[in-house]
Amino acid sequence: MAKKQTIVLSAVLVFAAVAALSGWVASTQIQSPAEMAARAAPPTPSPILVPVEKRELSANVVTRGTARFGLPQPISMVPSALKKDGGLIATLPLPNTQFKEGDVMLTASGRPLFILQGKLPAYRDLVPGTSGDDVRQLQQGLKRLGFYPGPVDGAYTQQTSVAVAKWYKSKGWEPFGATPDQLASFTALEQAWNDAKKSELTATSVAATAVPAVETARASTERNNKAAAAELAAKMADQRRFTVNQKTGLPLGVETARATADEKNKAAAAELEARIAERALIALDPRQPETARKAADAKLEVARAALRSTQLEGKMAVQAAERDDRLAAEQYKLAEAAVKSVRLEGEMAVRSAVDALKIAEFDAKLARDRASRLAADLAKAGRKLGVQVPADEIVFIPALPVRVKEVTAHVGDPAKGTVLSVTDNELAIDSSLPLDAAPLVKQGMPVLIDEQALGVKARGVVERVADTPGTHGVDGYHIYFAVRVIETSSRQLEGTSVRLTIPVKSTGGAVNVVPISAVSLASDGKSRVQVKNKDALEYIVVQPGLSADGYVEVTPVDTTLEPGRLVVVGYENREKRTPP
């Protein structure tokens, strides 16, 4: 009986437990409408926050290229005008031979071929007295080698000649001196200069003699002019005596002669009348003796003769006065003509003397100029007698040292033209750019060079960008460009393919940057970022700058934005779980 009760009780308890469990399960499955709406709503999104960083941004062009040493440069021997022929090549260097400044690259018929640094190629003989950029290159090289060439001014002076001689001798070579043709030319110029100096002295002496001749001509002219003027003055005085009387119309000299003749005639006539009267008195006086009458007759005859003589003399005096009047006028005219003639003759004499002086001075100047030119030529030729550098004994290379890449000549060949090629020891990289990227790359831009598989890291600079596509072995869809390696940890890059990274645009330093997704556009068109401010989020206006590698430079407009401050780059939805 007791056992039966126990079984019944156990069954009741089990039933009660099952009922309770069923009620709990049922209660969990039964939900209110609010609970069902809340459970159906999406979960609350959570912001994804990243810090503001400070870094340098740069936009890059990435390509590949192959490393090489500098482009081959030909070494050519220029014929020298100082030599009849360049001779034959006697020795040549081996490939990969290294040359530094001042070394002898090869020899030809017992003469060296030196190498110096310089951008201008050798194209002429460098001799004393010449000047130019090629001479300046020579002087700069001599100075670097320790041989003082005088002022580095591009003028080949005696000091430069001495420095060249010391350089040649330091390498065991005899300097190249004056040639037989130069010596002969100097001797001929010297003789011509001596002759010119003699001609100059002769012409100078003639000019010196012509100076007093001019003074003599001037003095003689002045003296003759004075004498002619005095004679004219005398003739003028004579002519004044025969000035015409305006009342009578007769010359004064003639009037004077006539008046004098009239006075003398009247005196003689009066004397005759007196003698006539005296004779008459004696003749009428019987007391007078015969001798008195004869004496009176004699006096009378004398008086008559004196009257006739006075009349004749007066007539002759008048005629003489008339003749003198005519003669004085003619003589005055002659004196006037003589003055003009003497003046003209004097002027001609002075002009001739002056012309002779000018000719003599011109001849002297010509002789002096010729002597000066010959003296300058002689001095120039004398300077050329110093040590010289023939064109076939020197080559200029823009950058040193260099190494021999290829030898194209052979021993015994004529020493002229291209004989070998060299490259510099600077590494370069040949590459190409797509047509759309080429305008971004400019000469002088820095280049990062690397190749992870080989552990290569280097720096370079863009040395050249071609103007047109399809040059230097690249196809028509690419532009050739070259990079010069300026720093590398390994020199074994020749022939190696490497990656080239060219920053075509950069912020130029560390700036505040955020991921591009952090920047959004407001309704007013301004750029903004959402930042965390304590437990809240707020927008601040920013000015975006360069963007690269997923980041963009941002500058706050009205506030600050420090590195490390959190900005929103997006939101994530976390799945809600129902608590048990």
C-alpha positions in Angstrom: 0.0 0.0 0.0 2.8 2.4 1.0 4.7 1.5 -2.2 1.7 2.4 -4.3 1.4 5.8 -2.6 5.1 6.5 -3.3 4.6 5.8 -6.9 1.6 8.1 -7.2 3.4 10.9 -5.4 6.4 10.6 -7.7 4.1 10.8 -10.7 2.4 13.9 -9.4 5.7 15.6 -8.8 6.9 14.8 -12.3 3.7 16.1 -13.8 4.0 19.3 -11.8 7.5 19.8 -12.9 6.6 19.1 -16.5 3.8 21.6 -16.3 5.9 24.2 -14.7 8.6 23.8 -17.4 5.9 23.9 -20.1 4.6 27.1 -18.6 8.0 28.7 -18.5 8.7 27.7 -22.1 5.3 29.1 -23.1 6.0 32.3 -21.3 9.2 32.8 -23.2 7.6 32.3 -26.5 4.8 34.7 -25.8 5.8 38.4 -26.6 4.0 41.7 -26.4 3.6 43.9 -29.5 6.0 46.5 -28.1 8.6 43.8 -27.5 8.1 42.5 -31.0 8.5 46.0 -32.6 11.6 46.7 -30.6 13.1 43.3 -31.6 12.3 44.0 -35.3 14.1 47.5 -35.3 17.7 47.8 -36.7 20.5 48.0 -34.1 22.0 51.5 -33.2 25.1 52.2 -35.4 28.4 52.8 -33.7 30.9 55.5 -35.1 34.3 54.3 -36.4 36.9 56.7 -35.0 40.5 57.2 -36.1 43.0 59.7 -34.9 44.2 62.8 -36.8 47.7 62.1 -38.0 50.6 64.4 -38.8 52.6 63.2 -41.8 54.0 64.4 -45.2 51.8 63.5 -48.1 53.0 63.0 -51.7 51.4 61.9 -54.9 53.8 59.5 -56.7 54.4 58.2 -60.2 55.8 54.6 -60.0 57.5 52.8 -62.9 60.5 50.6 -63.5 63.9 51.1 -65.2 67.2 49.6 -65.9 70.4 50.9 -64.3 73.5 51.6 -66.3 76.6 53.7 -66.1 76.6 57.1 -67.9 75.9 57.2 -71.6 79.0 56.3 -73.7 81.0 59.4 -74.8 83.3 59.1 -77.8 86.9 60.1 -77.5 88.0 61.8 -80.7 91.4 63.1 -81.7 91.3 66.5 -83.4 94.1 67.2 -86.0 96.6 69.8 -84.8 97.7 72.7 -87.0 101.1 72.6 -85.2 101.9 69.2 -86.8 102.2 68.1 -90.4 100.4 64.9 -89.5 99.0 63.3 -86.3 101.2 60.2 -86.5 100.1 56.6 -85.7 98.5 55.2 -82.6 101.2 53.5 -80.4 99.3 52.5 -77.3 95.7 52.0 -76.4 93.9 51.4 -73.0 92.0 48.2 -72.2 88.2 48.2 -71.6 87.1 49.2 -68.1 90.4 51.1 -67.6 89.7 54.0 -65.2 91.0 57.4 -66.0 91.1 60.5 -63.7 92.0 64.0 -64.5 95.4 64.6 -65.9 96.0 61.0 -67.0 97.4 59.9 -70.4 94.8 57.9 -72.2 96.9 56.7 -75.2 100.0 57.7 -77.2 100.5 58.5 -80.8 104.0 58.7 -82.5 105.6 59.3 -79.2 103.2 62.0 -78.0 100.5 61.7 -75.2 96.8 62.3 -75.2 95.8 63.8 -71.9 92.3 64.0 -70.4 91.0 67.0 -68.5 87.5 67.9 -67.2 85.5 70.4 -69.2 82.2 70.8 -71.0 83.7 72.3 -74.2 85.4 69.8 -76.5 88.9 70.4 -77.7 88.7 71.9 -81.2 92.0 73.9 -81.7 95.6 74.2 -80.5 96.0 76.0 -77.2 99.0 78.3 -77.6 100.3 81.3 -75.8 98.4 84.4 -76.8 95.0 82.7 -77.4 92.0 83.1 -75.2 88.6 81.6 -74.8 86.5 79.2 -72.7 88.7 76.2 -73.8 91.7 78.0 -72.4 89.8 78.6 -69.2 89.1 74.9 -69.0 92.8 74.2 -69.4 93.7 76.6 -66.6 91.0 75.2 -64.3 92.3 71.7 -64.9 95.9 72.8 -64.3 94.9 74.5 -61.1 93.0 71.3 -59.9 96.1 69.3 -60.7 98.3 71.6 -58.6 100.0 73.6 -61.3 99.4 77.3 -61.0 98.4 78.8 -64.4 98.1 82.4 -63.4 94.7 84.1 -63.3 92.0 81.7 -64.5 90.7 84.2 -67.0 90.7 82.3 -70.3 93.9 84.0 -71.5 96.9 81.7 -72.3 99.8 83.7 -70.7 103.4 82.9 -69.9 102.3 81.6 -66.5 99.9 79.2 -68.2 102.8 78.0 -70.5 105.0 77.4 -67.5 102.2 75.4 -65.8 101.7 73.3 -68.9 105.4 72.5 -69.0 105.4 71.4 -65.4 102.3 69.2 -66.0 103.9 67.5 -69.0 107.2 66.9 -67.2 105.4 65.5 -64.1 103.9 62.8 -66.3 107.3 62.1 -67.9 106.7 63.9 -71.2 108.5 66.7 -72.9 106.4 69.8 -73.4 105.5 70.8 -77.0 107.6 73.9 -77.9 107.9 76.2 -80.9 107.7 74.6 -84.3 110.1 75.4 -87.2 107.4 77.3 -89.0 106.7 79.4 -86.0 110.4 80.2 -85.6 110.7 81.1 -89.3 107.6 83.3 -89.1 109.0 85.1 -86.0 112.3 85.8 -87.9 110.5 87.2 -90.9 108.3 89.4 -88.7 111.4 90.6 -86.8 113.0 91.7 -90.1 109.9 93.4 -91.3 109.6 95.2 -88.0 113.2 96.5 -88.3 112.5 97.8 -91.8 109.3 99.4 -90.6 111.2 101.2 -87.8 113.7 102.6 -90.3 110.9 103.9 -92.5 109.2 105.4 -89.4 112.4 107.2 -88.4 112.8 108.6 -92.0 109.2 109.7 -92.2 109.4 111.3 -88.8 112.5 113.2 -89.8 110.8 114.5 -93.0 107.8 115.6 -90.9 110.1 117.4 -88.5 111.8 119.2 -91.4 108.5 120.2 -92.8 107.5 122.1 -89.6 110.1 124.9 -90.0 109.4 125.1 -93.7 105.8 126.1 -92.9 107.1 128.8 -90.5 109.5 130.0 -93.1 106.8 130.2 -95.7 104.5 132.1 -93.3 107.3 134.6 -92.4 108.3 135.2 -96.0 104.7 135.7 -96.9 104.2 138.2 -94.1 107.3 140.1 -95.2 106.3 140.2 -98.8 102.8 141.3 -97.9 104.2 144.2 -95.8 106.6 145.3 -98.6 103.7 145.2 -101.1 101.5 147.1 -98.7 104.2 149.8 -98.2 104.7 150.2 -101.9 101.0 150.5 -102.3 100.9 153.2 -99.6 103.7 155.1 -101.4 101.9 154.9 -104.7 98.7 156.0 -103.0 100.6 159.1 -101.6 101.9 159.8 -105.1 98.4 159.6 -106.5 97.0 161.9 -103.9 99.2 164.7 -105.4 97.2 164.4 -108.6 93.8 164.5 -107.1 91.4 166.3 -109.4 90.3 169.9 -108.5 86.6 169.8 -108.5 86.4 173.4 -109.7 88.8 173.2 -112.6 88.6 169.6 -113.3 92.5 169.4 -113.4 94.7 167.3 -111.3 96.3 169.2 -108.4 99.8 168.3 -109.5 99.2 169.6 -113.0 97.6 172.8 -111.6 100.6 173.2 -109.3 103.0 172.7 -112.2 101.1 175.2 -114.3 100.9 177.7 -111.5 104.6 177.4 -110.9 105.3 177.7 -114.6 103.1 180.8 -114.8 104.8 182.4 -111.9 108.2 181.7 -113.3 107.2 182.9 -116.7 105.8 186.1 -115.2 109.0 186.6 -113.2 111.1 186.0 -116.4 108.9 188.4 -118.4 109.2 191.0 -115.6 112.9 190.6 -115.7 112.9 191.0 -119.4 110.8 194.2 -119.2 113.3 195.5 -116.6 116.2 194.8 -118.9 114.3 196.4 -121.8 113.7 199.5 -119.7 117.3 199.5 -118.5 118.6 199.3 -122.1 116.3 202.0 -123.2 117.6 204.3 -120.4 121.2 203.5 -121.3 120.5 203.9 -125.1 118.8 207.3 -124.5 121.5 208.6 -122.3 124.3 209.9 -124.4 126.6 209.9 -121.5 126.6 206.1 -121.3 129.6 204.5 -122.9 129.4 201.9 -125.6 130.3 199.2 -123.1 127.3 200.1 -121.0 125.1 199.9 -124.1 126.6 196.5 -125.0 126.2 195.2 -121.4 122.6 196.3 -121.4 122.1 194.5 -124.7 123.7 191.4 -123.3 121.5 191.5 -120.2 118.5 192.0 -122.4 119.4 188.9 -124.4 120.0 187.0 -121.3 116.6 188.0 -120.0 115.0 187.0 -123.2 116.8 183.7 -123.2 115.8 183.2 -119.5 112.1 183.9 -120.4 112.2 181.4 -123.2 114.0 178.9 -121.0 111.4 179.5 -118.2 108.6 179.0 -120.6 110.1 175.8 -121.9 110.8 174.5 -118.4 107.3 175.4 -117.3 105.8 173.7 -120.3 108.0 170.7 -119.7 107.0 170.7 -115.9 103.4 170.8 -116.8 103.8 168.0 -119.3 105.9 166.1 -116.7 103.1 166.6 -114.1 100.5 165.4 -116.6 102.7 162.4 -117.3 103.3 161.8 -113.6 99.6 161.9 -113.0 98.9 159.3 -115.6 101.9 157.2 -114.3 100.9 157.5 -110.7 97.4 156.1 -111.5 99.0 153.2 -113.3 101.5 152.6 -110.6 98.8 152.6 -108.0 96.9 150.0 -109.9 100.1 148.0 -110.3 100.8 148.3 -106.6 97.2 147.1 -105.8 97.7 144.2 -108.2 101.1 143.5 -106.6 99.6 143.4 -103.1 97.0 140.8 -104.3 99.6 138.9 -106.1 102.0 138.8 -103.2 99.2 137.8 -100.9 98.1 134.9 -103.2 101.6 133.8 -103.7 102.2 133.8 -100.0 99.0 131.9 -99.3 100.0 129.3 -101.9 103.5 129.0 -100.5 102.1 128.5 -96.9 99.5 126.1 -98.2 102.1 124.1 -100.0 104.3 124.0 -97.0 101.3 123.0 -94.8 100.3 120.3 -97.3 103.8 119.0 -97.4 103.8 118.9 -93.6 100.5 117.0 -93.5 101.8 114.5 -96.1 104.9 114.1 -94.1 103.0 113.6 -90.9 100.6 111.2 -92.6 103.5 109.2 -94.0 105.1 109.2 -90.5 101.8 108.0 -89.0 101.5 105.2 -91.6 105.1 104.2 -90.9 104.4 104.4 -87.2 101.2 102.3 -87.4 102.9 99.7 -89.6 105.7 99.5 -87.1 103.2 99.2 -84.3 101.2 96.4 -86.1 104.4 94.5 -86.8 105.5 95.0 -83.2 102.2 93.5 -82.0 102.5 90.7 -84.5 106.1 90.1 -83.4 105.1 90.1 -79.7 102.3 87.7 -80.5 104.5 85.4 -82.5 107.1 85.7 -79.7 104.5 84.6 -77.1 103.6 81.6 -79.3 107.2 80.4 -79.1 106.4 79.1 -75.6 105.0 75.8 -74.5 101.8 74.8 -76.4 99.1 72.2 -76.2 98.4 70.7 -79.6 94.7 69.8 -80.2 95.6 66.1 -80.7 97.2 65.9 -77.2 94.2 66.8 -75.1 90.5 65.9 -74.7 87.9 67.4 -72.4 85.3 65.3 -70.7 82.3 66.9 -68.8 82.6 64.6 -65.8 85.6 62.7 -64.4 86.7 60.0 -63.6 85.6 57.8 -66.5 86.1 54.2 -67.5 86.8 52.8 -71.0 83.7 51.2 -72.4 84.9 50.3 -75.9 88.1 50.7 -77.9 87.4 51.2 -81.6 90.9 52.0 -82.9 93.9 49.7 -83.2 97.5 50.2 -82.7 99.0 51.5 -85.9 95.9 53.3 -87.0 96.2 57.1 -87.9 95.8 59.2 -84.8 92.6 61.0 -85.8 88.8 60.6 -85.4 87.0 58.5 -82.8 89.4 56.1 -81.1 87.4 54.8 -78.1 84.4 55.5 -75.9 84.1 56.0 -72.2 81.3 56.3 -69.6 81.4 58.1 -66.3 81.3 56.3 -63.0 77.9 57.7 -62.2 75.0 55.3 -62.3 71.9 56.3 -64.4 68.6 54.6 -65.0 66.7 54.4 -68.3 63.0 54.3 -68.0 59.7 55.4 -69.6 56.4 57.0 -68.6 52.9 56.6 -69.9 51.7 59.6 -72.0 49.3 60.7 -69.2 52.0 60.6 -66.5 54.8 62.2 -68.4 53.7 65.8 -68.0 53.8 65.4 -64.2 57.6 64.5 -64.2 60.0 67.4 -64.5 63.8 67.5 -64.7 65.3 67.8 -61.2 62.6 65.9 -59.3 63.8 63.5 -56.6 63.4 59.8 -57.3 63.3 56.9 -54.8 65.0 53.8 -56.2 64.4 50.3 -54.7 64.2 46.7 -55.4 63.2 44.6 -52.4 64.2 41.3 -53.8 67.8 42.5 -54.2 67.8 44.7 -51.1 68.5 47.8 -53.3 67.7 51.2 -51.9 69.0 54.4 -53.5 68.1 58.0 -54.3 68.2 59.8 -57.6 67.1 62.8 -59.5 65.3 63.1 -62.9 68.0 64.1 -65.3 66.1 64.2 -68.5 62.6 63.9 -69.9 62.2 63.4 -73.7 60.1 65.9 -75.6 58.3 63.4 -77.8 57.2 59.8 -77.4 58.9 56.9 -79.1 62.5 58.1 -78.7 65.5 56.3 -77.2 64.1 52.8 -77.8 60.6 53.2 -76.2 57.4 52.7 -78.0 55.1 55.5 -79.3 52.8 55.3 -76.2 55.6 56.2 -73.7 58.0 59.0 -73.1 61.7 58.2 -72.3 63.2 59.7 -69.2 66.5 59.2 -67.4 67.4 59.2 -63.7 70.8 60.0 -62.3 71.7 58.0 -59.1 73.0 60.4 -56.5 73.2 58.0 -53.5 73.2 54.3 -53.3 74.3 51.5 -50.9 75.5 49.4 -53.8 77.5 50.2 -57.0 76.5 46.8 -58.5 73.4 48.1 -60.2 74.5 48.1 -63.8 71.9 46.1 -65.8 69.6 45.7 -62.8 65.8 46.4 -63.1 64.6 48.6 -60.3 61.5 50.4 -59.1 61.3 54.1 -59.5 59.0 56.2 -57.3 58.7 59.9 -58.2 56.8 62.2 -55.8 55.2 64.5 -58.3 53.4 66.6 -55.7 54.1 67.0 -51.9 53.0 68.9 -48.9 56.6 69.8 -48.4 56.5 68.7 -44.7 54.4 67.1 -42.1 50.7 68.3 -42.1 47.5 67.2 -40.4 45.9 64.4 -42.4 42.8 62.2 -42.0 41.4 59.4 -44.2 39.6 60.6 -47.2 36.4 59.0 -45.9 36.5 61.4 -42.9 35.7 64.4 -45.1 32.2 65.1 -46.1 30.4 67.9 -47.9 27.9 70.1 -46.0 24.7 71.5 -47.6 26.4 74.9 -48.0 29.1 73.3 -50.1 31.8 73.5 -47.3 34.0 70.5 -46.4 33.8 69.2 -42.9 34.9 66.4 -40.6 33.0 65.0 -37.6 35.1 64.9 -34.5 34.5 63.4 -31.1 34.2 66.0 -28.4 34.0 64.2 -25.0 30.9 62.0 -25.3 29.4 63.9 -28.3 30.1 64.2 -32.0 30.4 67.6 -33.7 31.2 68.9 -37.2 34.0 71.4 -37.8 34.7 73.1 -41.2 38.0 72.3 -42.8 39.9 73.3 -45.9 41.1 70.1 -47.7 44.5 70.0 -49.4 46.6 67.4 -51.1 45.2 63.8 -51.1 47.4 60.8 -51.6 47.6 57.2 -50.4 44.0 57.3 -49.0 44.7 60.4 -46.9 43.9 64.1 -47.3 45.4 67.2 -45.8 42.9 69.2 -43.7 43.2 72.7 -42.3 40.5 73.8 -39.8 38.8 77.1 -40.7 37.6 78.5 -37.5 39.0 76.3 -34.8 41.9 73.9 -34.1 42.5 70.3 -35.0 45.3 68.6 -33.2 47.0 65.4 -34.1 45.5 62.5 -32.1 42.0 63.9 -32.0 39.4 61.3 -33.1 37.4 61.8 -36.3 34.6 59.7 -37.7 35.4 57.8 -40.8 32.1 55.7 -40.8 29.7 53.7 -38.7 29.2 50.0 -38.0 26.0 48.1 -37.0 26.5 45.7 -34.0 24.0 42.8 -33.9 21.7 43.0 -30.8 21.3 39.8 -28.8 18.3 39.0 -26.6 19.3 38.4 -23.0 18.7 34.9 -21.8 
